[in-house]
């Protein structure tokens, strides 16, 4: 087996997806070597403290366009992929360009539906029968990068956004590690700015409903 893919995980809050990502490291042959948060008080940092994973916190400043301090940490830990797991800030364009095709994010909707916030409520307000989450690459446009994978759930029985979010979160905890694993195994690759899965151009996201 090849060496594990070294990843940095960015969080802002409770870090439940981070916890799942850490638990599945061996299964999918990747290694969390750095956790980053824009909040010193982020509860999710506890997931890094217990297994002694290096973590770095910083004060968010929207005028800081380069984020050199983050780049230094990423370089120090030799990170090969940046994973946004509930990181509630929009990364500046110079940063995303510096890591082109090296940043992925999980978004709680079936993109391209409902980019941005309040996705669960929007799905309910529109009477959607199905809802879900998408793992996608990050580019300079909000939630508009190349989609890699999705998980799909029914909205039936969920009467409010909180219950829908809770149902979906269970699936997110499976989808995200699985998708990182696809990248770690070189099953998902970039060729001439186009995304491929197992050597075939990826025109629709992989559906993973486990």
Phi, psi and omega in degrees: 000140180289167179297146180299146174290126181273123184234151170250136180245126179259131179225165174232339188227236188289335174071030182295324176293324176301315179303317178293320178299316180295317182297333185258014183304309183294322181299321187248010173059050169226167182222125175282111182252354180201135172242132183238138176218144174274005179228121178296332184268006183302124182299329183297342179296339177298329178295332177277324184295318186299313178268013178060042173278131178303137176225157185220129176243152182210156177277120182291130177226110186295346177276350180276093189277336186267327182054046182299325180300323176289319180299324178296317179294318180297318178293318181302320182268002178057043181290137181256344181210139175254129185242118179267111184239079184079033175271111193265038175227149178271118181292139181292153185304317179302326179289312181295327178290325179295334180240045180304130180062023179234009180234130175236156183221151171253131183235133185277061170198169176270078180307142016277005176291137168057059168292161178086209189264172172058039185293323182293315179295321180296320178296318179292317181298328181270002177069029181294135176284329182235151178221177179175193179227153182230134168258127185218159173286152182260130172233201186280351180256144184296119175053034185241005180287169182305126179283139178254310187210161177216154167236144188236133176232160173275147177270348183304131179093351177260114186263354178210169184296325182295316181292325177292319178297319179296317178297318183289325185301325178301318179289323178302322183295339174267319185297316187294309178299320179302316183291319175301322178297323177299320179288318180299326181274003183060027174280327173256122183219157174260135175222114179053046178065022173236144186266136181234146173238120180051040176085357179248139180302131182271101182265336176227148181296149173293134178263124181230108187244039179258000000 
